[in-house]
Amino acid sequence: MKTPQMIATELRRLTATTMSRIALIALIAVPVLYGGLYLWANQDPYARLNQVPVAIVNLDTGSGTGDSARNVADEVVANLVDAGTFDWHVVSEADGTAGVDDGTYDFSLTFPADFSESLASAQGSDPRQGEVILTTNDANSYLATTIGEQAVKTVQAEITRTVGREAATKLLDGLSTIRGSLVEAGDGASTLTDAVGQAGSGAGELHAGAGTLADGAAQLADGTRQVADGARQVADGNAELAASADRVAAATNEAAAAVPQVRADILTRLEQSGLDPATITDIMTRLDDLGSDVTAGNDRVQEVVGRIDQLSAGANTLAEGAASAADGAAAAAGGSATLRDGLGTLVSGLGTIDEGVAQLRDGLVDGAASIPDTDAATRAKQAETIADPIRLETSQVTAAGTYGAGLAPFFAALAAWIGIYALFLIVKPVSRRAVTALHSPIRITLAGWLTPALLGAIQMVGLFLVLALALGFSMTHPAGVIGIMLLGSATFAAIILALNVWLGSVGQFLGLVLMVVQLVTAGGTFPWQTLPAPLAALHHVLPMSFVVDAMRRFMYGGELGGAWTDILVLLAILLGAFAVAAIGVTRMTHYRTLRDLQPSLIG
């Protein structure tokens, strides 16, 4: 019996009756239904998050009053509703709590009453963080909780960017104002520096003049002192002269006063002497002329003495004035010296002030230069950068496109194993008649493998058409995808064949166990590196891992060297499993086991 004949005989057996045909078709459809339905359900769940009901509880009372009043939560809620990422429902606190509890809403976001005030507090003396409360219920959906946490992080990041941008804008505007003030202050300091320099020059000139004035005042003080001393000597001499003149005046005045009495005495004596009247008259005339001269001389003496007294008084006044002038000149000389010394101190002080003002000017200029001179548009861009300094630039070597496409390699490989496993429920691993009639283990094994392999190929072609056409998954190398699916199915057929040949129904059961093990070790969802160490070790030896890896590379593109390595490993596993099955068939052609004579409980 040839191998094709053995295959044809098995296929005729599988399609002998209507029920057997229905069973065969149903089993062939298992991987198509399993893989197709699962991937259809999870084709792109993130695109349908807008159907997930989420409650928003806005208790924010806002911050500020009048023109400065603001309610940040209202703005955030409006943006969330407009974005439509989820099916948002703005509800009361009680409805939100009850809705999450009974499953009406998958989760809820609550903005407390002090939300806006907390954000505004960043500009005050008591800053505190704003709070957004996420309420979840894993009884509704664990993944909904995870998605809710990611949503809150997105909201948090957006609020942080907004608040940070506004705070940075105020800071930059303040710095711009400060810069303007520094520039003005620097200009003022420059003007002040010039003024202090001019004042220093003027003070220097004044100091020089004050020195000359002090020297002149000292000379004047010496001269006025000499004048005062001379005036005092003159006054003293005039006083002595006035005293002598007063004595002379008194004597002449007495003499003038005695003239009438002397005339009368002389006249009496002349009359007593018996002189004739003519002689007496002549004598008396001469005496009267002499008396007139005495009186006139006395008048002149009194006039001269009066002038001498006036001169003495004036000389004394002059002496006193000269003394006062000398004292004033001495005081002026001392004041001039003090003025000269004070102006010297002023000149030194102005020099120090000039240096200080110059340092102030330079500091103000440097301070202004250290603050960028920006316009409003530039400051807006700077604030945006400060609030969100990092832009994530993604560069994908390959891209699955959707969540479903990302899972397709794993579920296609899993569906291939399930499909082969299901086929062996009705396909006989080897023909007992052929084992008895033929002594060709290779042909018997080949026929036992090719029958499920061909049926598995039909399964994989059907699943491939579902992935490519019905679900529309993009494939960079479609020939490679269908090729690795066929190779994987054929390899799985060889493994389960070997298990059945050696262990019968127990081997079939072990095929189920292997499927469960590979379900967690293939690395189809999370990276295999996250597996516990024993399971991670199995990832490197079980065939489904290599099918998943190769299918990803052919489906998404990228470097194909790893895919060819996976193919070589799968071919090695296929040949190894085939060899093990052939050895088992060889044993069956020579021996009968107790299991053959007395089947186990499960078959």
Secondary structure, 3 states (H helix, E strand, C coil): CCHHHHHHHHHHHHCCCHHHHHHHHHHHHHHHHHHHHHHHHCCCHHHHHHHCEEEEEECCCCECCHHHCECHHHHHHHHHHHHCCCEEEEECHHHHHHHHHHCCCCEEEEECCCHHHHHHHHHCCCCCCCCCEEEECCCCCHHHHHHHHHHHHHHHHHHHHHHHHHHHHHHHHHHHHHHHHHHHHHHHHHHHHHHHHHHHHHHHHHHHHHHHHHHHHHHHHHHHHHHHHHHHHHHHHHHHHHHHHHHHHHHHHHHHHHHHHHHHHHHHHHHHHCCCHHHHHHHHHHHHHHHHHHHHHHHHHHHHHHHHHHHHHHHHHHHHHHHHHHHHHHHHHHHHHHHHHHHHHHHHHHHHHHHHHHHHHHHHHHHHHHCCCCCHHHHHHHHHHHHCCCCCCCCCCCCCCCHHHHHHHHHHHHHHHHHHHHHCCCCCCCCHHHHHHCCCHHHHHHHHHHHHHHHHHHHHHHHHHHHHHHCCCCCCCHHHHHHHHHHHHHHHHHHHHHHHHHHCHHHHHHHHHHHHHHHHHCCCCCCHHHCCHHHHHHHCCCHHHHHHHHHHHHHHCCCCHHHHHHHHHHHHHHHHHHHHHHHHHHHHHHCCCHHHHCCCCCC
